[in-house]
Amino acid sequence: MTELAVAELSRYECRSCGYIYEPERGQPDKGVMPGTAFTSLVADWRCPVCGARKSAFADIGTNQTAGFPENYRYGLGVNTLTPGQKNLLIFGGLAIGFLFLMSFYGLK
């Protein structure tokens, strides 16, 4: 893949609120079709969550999974998750465990 193609697929994260613009999804409800690169957005485009300007966004690269491709088939399928998905799985599990533990206080 060429550098230009990688730049076109790059995701951008809002440094104000953490919203991630993904060019594969676009924003059809706002008139931005899927496949539209962040650099191709109009100059007055704003973050849909907090309203920050385009200059408040940082390039975070493409949506790739961490690790070596040889190891993706191990680990019950969690090795193919992106870092954000792994964080959701870990902290979501911790939150559910905490709620379960707190539910014991309701028993008599």
N, C-alpha and C positions, 0 to 999 in steps of 0.2 A: 504494500500500500504506500502511495507516495505521501510526502509531507503535506501536500495541499489537501489530499483526501482526508488525512488524519485531522487537519485543522478544521475541515468542514464538519467532521463528526464530533468535534470537541463539545463537551458540556460546560456550561458556565454556572457558577454558584454566586448567589447574591451574598455579599459580605455583611449586609445588614440583617437579613432574616434567615438565611440558609436555603432559600428556594433554589432549586436546580433547574435551569432551562435545558431540556433535552431536545436536540434537533430532530431526532427520530419521531418524537411525539408532536412537536410544535404546540400550537395553541389554537385549534380549530374554532373554539368559541370566541376568540379574539381576532380571527381572520388570519392567523399565522398557520399555514399549511404544514403538515408533517414533512420533514426533510429540509426545512428552512434553517440555514446556518445562522448562528447568533450574529455573525458579522454582517449578514444580509438583512437583519431587522432594521426597521426605520429608525432614524436618529432620535425621535422623541418616544421610543418604546420604553415602557416602565415595568418594573417588577409587578406581577399580578398580586403579590401578597402584601408588600409594604410600600410600593410605589417608588422605589429607588430608581435612579437613572441607570443607563447602561454602563456608565463608568464605575458603578459600584459592584460590578460583577467581575469575578476572577475565573480564568480558564482552569478547569480541573481535569482536563483530558477526556479521553473516551471512556465509555462504560466497560471496564475490563475487570475480570475477576483476579484476585491476588493469587500468587503462587505459580508453580510450574505446571504447564499443561499435562505433563506425564502423571501428575498426582490428582487430577480432577476426578478420576473414577473412584477414588478412595474416600472414606469418611461419610458414608450414608448419604451422599449427595450434597452435603453442605460445602464441599470444596469448590463447587461451581457457583456459589453465592457471591454477590458483590460485597464489598466491605459494609455498605449501608444495610444490606439485607442481613448480614451476620450480626451487626449491632442491634437491629430490630429483634432478631431471634434471641440474642443473649439478654438484652435488657427487658424484653417482653416476658421472657421466661422468669427473670428475677422478679418482675412486678407481679406476675401471677403467683409465684411462690410466696411472695410477701403477703398478698391478699389471702391466700390459702392459710398461711400461718396466723394472720390476724382473725380469720374466721373462727379459730379455736376459742377465742375470747367470748364468742356468742354461745358456746356450749355450756350447759350446766349439769 
